[in-house]
Amino acid sequence: MDLGLTGKVVVVTGASRGIGFSCAAAFLEEGARVVLVSRDEGRLGKAVARLHSAGDFPPVAIAADLTNADEARRMAREVESSVGGVDILVNSAGAARRYLPEELDAAAWHAAMDAKYFTYIHAMDALMPAMAVRGRGAVVNIIGMGGKVATPIHLPGGAANAALMLASVGLASVYGPKGIRVNAINPGATMTDRVKEAIALEARARGLPETDVLAQGQARVPLGRYAEPEEVADVALFLASDRAAYVTGAIVPMDGGLTPVP
């Protein structure tokens, strides 16, 4: 199936690792012009080196801390000047830290919103107005099932995820008449470094070996395993493509059937 992504300008935030990196790789393989954004310049450089021969166009890297709205606007200007008008934004930046319940305080809640919610909002605010002027664009927000189900060690991050779901659906309604589609993906546990860190934290909280925690977690999933980041990237490709031209305001769950919510 031709997704029609050849030559499209795609910005992927949080692209230096995990799901963001897999999304960048997938769009490059489809022939898109991909800009990788991350605040960690060292990891960003390594990611670009790994992807350099993945597609027809060399990947572009821009280091930016998207918790800062001015940095997001600078990123947008650099993309426009170096690559051109943005067709697709994939938000995967920002990982809210997990806490044991007894460690929670006001700072933890603020940090989660800065890390996850405002990174996405700032990127959308910086890039979507120009999409609206051109009358076309697609946004895919990689959010997470933590916004649907409260998890004791992920309450601040889950709250940020819930806010992002509402923002995504609301912006889809606002920007639809301007030719922009906004969709979201809610991955469950996906085999990234971040999930491995979460497994380690849960193991410490429960006094169990990490291998036991992983096995128990995967056993609860109807499909019998956690997702791979490349599988999330495949769904992002579809939602961003013209094959999903009539899909907007959708929130796609990807947790292997673990959470039976509508």
C-alpha positions in Angstrom: 0.0 0.0 0.0 1.4 3.4 -1.0 0.9 5.8 1.9 1.7 8.8 -0.2 4.4 10.0 2.2 7.2 10.5 -0.3 8.8 13.9 0.0 6.5 15.0 2.8 8.2 17.1 5.5 7.8 15.3 8.9 8.8 16.6 12.3 9.2 14.0 15.0 9.7 15.2 18.5 11.4 12.9 21.1 13.0 11.3 18.1 16.3 10.3 19.7 15.1 7.1 21.2 12.1 4.8 21.8 8.9 5.2 19.9 9.9 8.6 18.5 13.1 7.1 17.0 11.0 4.3 15.5 8.6 6.8 14.0 11.5 8.8 12.5 12.9 5.6 10.9 9.5 4.5 9.6 8.8 7.9 7.9 12.3 7.9 6.4 11.8 4.4 4.9 8.6 5.8 3.3 10.6 8.4 1.5 9.7 11.4 3.7 12.0 14.3 4.7 12.3 13.8 8.4 13.4 16.3 11.1 14.3 14.7 14.4 13.9 16.9 17.4 15.2 16.2 20.9 16.7 18.2 23.7 19.5 15.8 24.2 22.0 16.8 21.6 24.3 13.8 22.2 21.6 11.2 21.8 20.2 13.1 18.8 23.5 12.9 17.0 23.7 9.2 17.5 20.1 8.7 16.3 20.8 10.6 13.1 23.9 8.6 12.5 21.9 5.4 12.8 19.3 6.6 10.4 21.5 8.3 7.8 21.0 5.6 5.1 17.4 4.8 6.0 15.7 6.8 3.2 16.0 8.9 0.1 16.6 12.1 2.1 19.2 12.5 4.8 17.6 13.1 8.2 17.9 16.5 9.8 18.4 17.1 13.5 17.4 20.1 15.6 18.1 20.2 19.3 15.3 22.0 21.3 13.9 21.8 24.8 10.1 21.8 24.0 9.2 22.5 27.6 10.1 26.1 26.6 7.6 27.7 24.1 10.3 30.0 22.7 12.5 27.0 22.0 9.6 25.4 20.1 9.1 28.5 18.0 12.8 28.5 17.2 12.6 24.9 16.2 9.7 25.7 13.9 11.6 28.5 12.2 14.7 26.3 11.7 12.6 23.6 10.1 10.9 26.1 7.7 14.2 27.6 6.7 16.2 24.4 6.3 13.6 21.9 5.0 10.4 23.7 4.2 6.8 23.8 5.2 5.8 21.0 7.6 3.2 18.5 6.4 3.2 16.2 9.5 4.0 16.5 13.2 4.5 13.4 15.3 4.7 14.3 19.0 6.6 11.7 21.0 8.7 14.0 23.3 8.6 14.2 27.0 8.5 11.4 29.5 6.9 12.1 32.8 8.8 10.5 35.7 7.1 7.8 37.7 6.9 8.1 41.4 5.9 5.9 44.3 2.8 7.4 45.9 4.6 8.4 49.1 7.1 10.4 47.0 4.4 12.6 45.3 4.4 16.4 45.9 3.3 19.5 44.1 6.6 19.6 42.2 6.0 16.2 40.8 2.7 17.2 39.3 4.1 20.4 37.8 7.1 18.5 36.3 4.8 15.9 34.7 2.8 18.6 32.9 5.9 20.4 31.8 7.5 17.1 30.5 4.6 15.6 28.7 1.7 18.0 28.2 3.4 21.3 27.5 6.1 19.7 25.2 3.2 18.6 22.9 1.2 21.8 23.2 4.3 24.0 22.5 5.2 22.0 19.4 1.6 22.2 18.1 1.3 25.9 18.8 4.6 26.4 16.9 3.8 24.4 13.8 0.0 24.2 13.3 -0.7 27.9 12.4 1.6 27.6 9.3 -0.2 24.3 8.4 -3.5 26.2 8.6 -2.2 28.9 6.2 -1.3 26.2 3.7 -4.6 24.5 4.3 -3.2 21.0 5.0 -1.4 19.0 7.7 -1.6 16.1 10.0 -0.7 15.7 13.7 -0.2 12.4 15.5 0.2 12.6 19.3 1.7 9.5 20.9 0.2 9.7 24.4 -0.4 6.6 26.4 -3.0 4.5 28.2 -2.0 6.0 31.5 -4.4 8.7 30.7 -7.3 6.2 30.7 -6.5 4.1 33.8 -5.0 5.5 37.0 -1.8 3.7 37.9 -0.4 4.3 41.4 3.2 4.9 40.2 2.1 7.0 37.2 -0.4 9.5 38.5 1.1 12.8 37.4 2.1 11.4 34.0 -1.4 9.9 33.6 -3.0 13.2 34.4 -0.9 14.8 31.7 -1.9 12.1 29.3 -5.6 12.7 30.0 -5.2 16.4 29.4 -3.5 15.7 26.1 -6.3 13.4 24.9 -8.8 16.2 25.5 -6.5 18.7 23.8 -6.0 16.4 20.8 -9.7 15.9 20.3 -10.5 19.6 20.8 -7.8 20.7 18.3 -9.1 18.2 15.8 -12.4 20.0 15.9 -10.9 23.5 15.7 -8.4 22.8 12.9 -10.5 20.4 10.8 -12.0 23.2 8.8 -8.5 24.5 8.1 -7.5 21.2 6.5 -5.5 19.7 9.5 -6.2 16.3 11.0 -5.2 15.6 14.7 -5.2 12.1 16.0 -3.6 10.3 18.9 -2.2 6.9 19.8 -2.4 5.5 23.3 0.3 2.8 23.6 0.3 0.5 26.6 3.6 -1.0 27.8 6.0 -0.9 24.9 9.5 -2.4 25.0 11.5 0.8 25.3 14.1 1.9 27.8 11.4 3.9 29.6 9.2 0.8 30.2 12.3 -1.1 31.4 12.8 1.7 33.9 9.2 1.4 35.0 9.6 -2.4 35.4 12.6 -1.8 37.6 10.6 0.7 39.8 7.7 -1.7 40.2 10.1 -4.5 41.1 11.6 -2.3 43.8 8.1 -1.4 45.1 6.9 -5.0 45.2 10.2 -6.6 46.2 10.3 -8.9 43.2 12.9 -9.7 40.5 12.4 -7.6 37.3 12.0 -10.8 35.2 9.0 -11.7 37.4 7.4 -8.3 37.0 7.9 -8.4 33.2 6.4 -11.9 32.9 3.4 -11.1 35.1 2.8 -7.9 33.1 2.9 -9.6 29.8 0.7 -12.4 31.0 -2.1 -9.9 31.7 -2.1 -8.7 28.1 -4.7 -10.6 26.0 -2.2 -10.7 23.1 0.4 -12.2 25.5 3.2 -9.6 25.1 4.1 -6.0 25.2 4.3 -3.9 22.0 7.4 -3.2 20.0 8.0 0.5 19.2 8.0 -0.2 15.5 4.4 -1.4 15.8 3.3 2.0 17.2 5.2 3.7 14.4 3.2 1.7 11.8 0.0 3.1 13.2 1.4 6.6 13.2 2.3 6.2 9.5 -1.2 5.3 8.6 -2.8 8.1 10.7 -0.5 10.7 9.2 -1.0 9.5 5.6 -3.7 10.3 3.1 -5.0 6.8 3.5 -6.5 8.1 6.8 -7.9 11.3 5.1 -11.2 11.0 6.9 -9.8 10.2 10.3 -9.5 13.0 12.8 -10.1 13.3 16.5 -9.5 9.6 16.9 -7.6 8.1 19.9 -6.3 4.7 19.0 -5.6 2.3 21.9 -2.5 0.1 21.5 -2.3 -2.0 24.6 -2.9 -5.5 23.2 -6.5 -5.5 24.6 -5.4 -5.0 28.2 -7.8 -2.1 29.0 -11.4 -2.7 28.0 -12.5 0.9 27.7 -14.5 2.4 24.8 
